[in-house]
Amino acid sequence: FNVLHEFAGAGSTWAMQAYLHMTNDGQTSTQAAGHGTIHAGGNSVADIPCVYDEWMHFRLHVDTDLDVAEFYYSTESNPTETMLCTWQWSLDSFGESTVGRKLDAMNFFPPENASTSEFYIDNVGVVVASNDEVLIADDFEAYTVDNKIAVEAQAAGNDWWTTWSENPGSAEDGVVATNGSKCGHLTYNNDQVLLLGGYESGTYDLSFDILV
C-alpha cells in the first residue's frame, strides 16, 4: 500500500510506500517472509512485520503544519501500538523534496500474481487529530457481499473510493467479502484508491486494518 501527496495516475507523488511479505518491490531491500519494507522520507527506512491470518492495524499520523509524519503498527493479539518510523512529511517516499505535500490519497495494490498477492482491508478511517472529527469511516458493513467496492460506495453517496485509472467497476475495483465481518477483498490486478481530501494544513490520523 502507499499514501500519496498527489493522486494523478502515473503522475502521482508518493508520500510513503509499504510492501509486505517475502518479495516487496524488486529492490535489494527485499526482506524475509513475514517482513516487509517501508519507504518514507528515504529508501528502506524501516522493517515492517507481517503476520498471517491475523488482522494488522496501521495508523499514519500526519502533522502537515509541523511537516512530520509517524507510522504505527499493532495486531489483534498485541494491540499496543509500535511506532515503526517517523519522517519529514514533505519528502517523498524515496527522500526527494516535494511541493504541496497534500494528504491526497491512499492506494491499496497487490503487486505480485494471483496466487501470492491477496489481502483484506477493513475499518478504514480518517480523523482530524486535534478534535477527532471523522472525515472518512468505512467498515464495509453497509455494503453487499460480492459487489465492487468503489461502485457500491459511490452509489451510497460516499465518494472516497475509486481506482487507479478512476474506473470503478473495472478489474481494478476490489470486491466486498466476509472474513469475520464484511471487508474489502483485494487480489492481483486490483488497484483501489482511497481519496483523502487533499489536505495541506492540519493534523490527521489515517487508520486501516489489513489481513494477509
C-alpha positions in Angstrom: 0.0 0.0 0.0 1.1 3.6 -0.4 0.0 7.1 0.6 0.1 9.9 -2.0 1.0 13.5 -1.7 -0.8 13.9 -5.0 -3.0 11.4 -6.9 -2.7 11.8 -10.6 -2.3 8.3 -12.0 1.2 7.8 -13.4 2.0 11.4 -12.4 1.2 10.8 -8.8 3.6 11.8 -6.0 4.3 9.1 -3.4 4.4 10.2 0.2 5.2 6.7 1.6 5.1 3.1 0.5 4.9 -0.2 2.4 5.5 -3.7 1.0 4.6 -6.8 2.9 5.7 -10.5 2.5 8.7 -12.2 1.0 9.0 -10.1 -2.2 8.2 -6.4 -1.9 9.4 -4.1 -4.6 12.1 -5.9 -6.7 14.8 -3.9 -4.9 17.7 -5.1 -2.8 15.7 -4.2 0.3 13.7 -7.4 -0.1 13.1 -8.9 3.4 12.5 -12.5 4.6 9.0 -13.9 4.7 7.0 -12.3 7.5 8.5 -8.9 6.9 8.4 -6.0 4.5 9.9 -2.7 3.8 8.7 0.9 4.5 9.9 3.7 2.1 9.1 7.0 3.8 11.4 10.0 3.5 14.1 7.7 2.2 14.6 4.2 0.7 14.0 1.3 3.1 13.8 3.3 6.2 12.2 0.6 8.4 11.3 -3.1 8.6 7.5 -3.8 8.8 6.3 -7.0 10.4 3.7 -9.1 8.5 1.7 -11.7 10.4 -0.7 -14.1 8.5 -4.3 -14.9 9.2 -4.5 -12.1 11.9 -5.7 -8.6 11.5 -2.9 -6.0 11.5 -3.8 -2.4 12.4 -1.9 0.6 10.9 -2.1 4.3 11.7 -0.4 7.1 9.9 -0.2 10.3 11.9 0.4 13.4 9.7 1.1 16.9 11.0 1.2 18.9 7.8 1.9 22.2 9.7 5.0 20.8 11.5 5.9 18.8 8.4 6.2 15.5 10.3 4.7 12.0 9.9 4.6 8.9 12.1 3.7 5.4 11.2 2.3 2.9 13.8 1.6 -0.8 13.9 -0.3 -3.3 16.1 -2.1 -6.6 15.8 -5.1 -8.3 17.2 -3.0 -10.4 19.6 -0.8 -7.4 20.5 -2.9 -4.2 20.4 -0.2 -2.0 21.8 0.9 0.3 19.1 4.6 0.4 18.0 5.9 3.4 16.0 7.8 1.9 13.1 9.2 5.2 11.7 8.9 8.9 11.6 10.0 11.3 8.8 9.7 14.7 7.2 6.3 14.7 5.6 7.3 17.0 2.7 9.8 14.4 1.5 8.5 11.7 -0.9 8.9 8.0 -0.3 12.5 8.0 -1.5 13.6 11.2 0.2 13.1 13.8 -2.5 11.6 17.1 -1.5 8.1 17.7 -3.0 5.9 20.7 -3.5 2.5 20.8 -1.9 2.7 17.7 0.4 -1.0 17.2 0.5 -2.7 14.3 2.2 -4.3 13.4 -1.1 -5.0 9.6 -1.5 -4.1 6.1 -0.4 -3.6 3.2 -2.8 -4.0 -0.5 -1.9 -2.2 -2.5 -4.6 -1.4 -6.3 -4.6 1.8 -6.2 -6.8 2.6 -9.8 -7.3 0.5 -12.5 -9.1 -2.9 -14.0 -8.3 -1.6 -16.9 -6.2 0.7 -14.7 -4.0 -1.0 -11.3 -3.7 -4.2 -11.4 -1.7 -5.4 -9.5 1.3 -8.4 -8.0 3.1 -8.9 -4.4 4.3 -11.3 -3.1 6.9 -12.0 -0.2 9.3 -10.6 2.4 7.0 -10.9 5.9 8.6 -9.5 9.4 8.6 -10.0 11.8 11.6 -8.8 15.3 12.4 -6.4 14.6 15.2 -7.0 17.9 17.1 -10.7 17.3 17.7 -11.4 13.7 16.5 -13.7 15.0 13.7 -14.4 12.0 11.5 -13.8 12.7 7.8 -14.0 9.1 6.5 -15.3 6.0 8.2 -15.7 2.7 6.3 -16.2 -0.7 8.0 -17.9 -2.1 4.9 -20.9 -3.3 6.9 -23.4 -1.4 4.7 -22.1 -3.0 1.5 -23.4 -6.1 -0.3 -21.0 -9.1 -0.5 -19.5 -9.6 -4.0 -20.3 -6.1 -5.1 -17.5 -3.8 -6.4 -16.1 -1.5 -3.6 -16.0 1.8 -5.5 -19.2 1.2 -7.4 -21.2 0.5 -4.2 -19.6 3.3 -2.2 -20.4 5.9 -4.9 -24.0 4.5 -5.2 -24.4 5.1 -1.5 -23.1 8.7 -1.8 -19.7 8.1 -0.5 -17.1 9.5 -2.9 -13.9 8.4 -1.2 -13.3 5.1 -3.2 -12.1 5.0 -6.8 -9.5 3.0 -8.8 -6.0 4.0 -10.1 -7.4 4.8 -13.5 -10.6 6.2 -11.9 -12.7 3.4 -13.4 -15.0 2.0 -10.7 -16.4 -1.4 -11.7 -13.3 -2.4 -13.7 -10.8 -5.1 -12.9 -9.0 -2.6 -10.7 -12.0 -2.3 -8.4 -11.9 -4.8 -5.5 -15.0 -6.7 -4.1 -16.8 -6.8 -0.8 -16.2 -10.0 1.1 -16.6 -11.5 4.5 -13.8 -12.6 6.9 -15.4 -12.5 10.3 -17.2 -9.4 9.2 -17.7 -7.6 5.9 -14.5 -6.2 4.5 -12.7 -5.4 1.2 -11.0 -8.2 -0.7 -8.1 -7.3 -2.9 -6.1 -9.6 -5.2 -3.7 -9.1 -8.1 -5.0 -6.6 -10.7 -7.0 -4.6 -8.1 -5.7 -1.1 -7.6 -8.0 0.5 -5.1 -7.6 4.2 -4.3 -9.0 6.0 -1.2 -9.4 9.7 -1.8 -8.3 11.6 1.4 -9.3 15.1 0.6 -6.1 16.8 -0.5 -5.4 18.5 2.9 -2.5 20.9 3.0 -2.8 22.1 6.6 -3.9 20.4 9.9 -3.1 17.2 11.7 -4.7 13.9 10.7 -4.8 10.2 11.6 -5.3 7.7 8.8 -6.1 4.2 10.1 -6.8 0.9 8.4 -6.7 -2.9 9.0 -5.1 -5.5 6.8 -5.3 -9.3 6.9 -2.9 -11.2 4.7 
